[in-house]
Amino acid sequence: MTDEVVYEITSLTAKAAHPKHLLRLIRSHWGIENGLHYRRDETLREDWCHLKRGQAPRAMAVINNLIVGLVLRLGWTNLAAARRYFDAYPHEAHRLVFQQVSDF
């Protein structure tokens, strides 16, 4: 087991910046990073995307969030496996995206 010292800068007051509160904030940040951003960056390869003009990057981020949300709603826990499945069965991906919300 190793110890790690981390220094953080915050705008919280000394009273509000209780160590347990700061730890919750940091863990919450990394939970979001690992839960959504990592999936978008690594599995959906968002960082490799070369869309840079106009609203294209924002539109791609919305599409990637939609993909993550849909596969999680279907019960997939492994986004990479879901991507491989829907790559192999594009008609299933089409059905998923274009089905009515009431079908959920």
N, C-alpha and C positions, 0 to 999 in steps of 0.2 A: 504494500500500500504506500502511496506517495501523497505528499501534501503539495498543494499548489496555491500560490499567493496571487490574487487577482486584484487589481486596482480599478475602480470605477469612478467616473465623474457623474454627478447627479445635480439636478437643480432642486431636489427635495431639501427641506429643512433638516437640521440635525435630528429633531424630534421625529419627523416623518421617515427618516432614513434608517429605521431600525434594521439591524442585520437580517433578521428573519424576513422582513418586508422586502428588502433588497434582493434576497435570495429568491423569493417568489417571483419578483419582477424579472430577474435574469432567467430563471427556469422557464417562465412563461414565454419570454422572447425566443429562447432556444427551442421550445416546443413548437412554436409557429415556424421557425426556421427549418426544423427537421421535418415537420409535418406537411408543410405546403411548399416552401421555397426549394427545399432539397428535391422534392419530387418533380417540381417544374424544371429546375436547373439540370438535374441529372437524368431523370427518366424521360422527360419530354424534350430535353436538350435545348431549353430556352436560351441559355447563354451562348449557344452556337448559332442562333438565328441571326441572320444578317439584315433583317427588316429594320430600317432606320428612318424611313421617310414618313412624314405626316403622322397619321393615327395608327399606322400598321403595327408598331410594337405594342401599343395599348390593346388593339383588337386581338392580337395573338395572345396576350396575357389573359384576356377575357375568355378566349377559346380554351386555353390551357386550364384555367380555373373551372370552366364548365366540364371539361373532360375529367378532371380530378373529382369534382362533385358527383358526376354521374356514376363513375365506377365505384366510388365509396358508397353511394346510395344503393347500388346493386349488391353490396356486400363484399366486394373485392378488397382485400387488404394489401395486396401486392400490385402496385400500379404497373410495374414492368410486365408481370404476367398478364394483366388485363390488356396492356398494349399489344403484346404478342398475340393474344386471342383475337382482338378486334382487327389487327393487321391481317390475320389469317382468314377472318370472316367479316369482310367489310360490309356485307349486307346486314349483319347484326349491329354494327356500329351505326349504320344509316337508320335502321329501325329504332335504335335507342335514342338517337338525337331527334328524330322527327315524330316519335310517338306523342300522343297527347299526354299532358301532365296528369290527367285523371287516370291514366293507365298505371300510375305508380301506386 
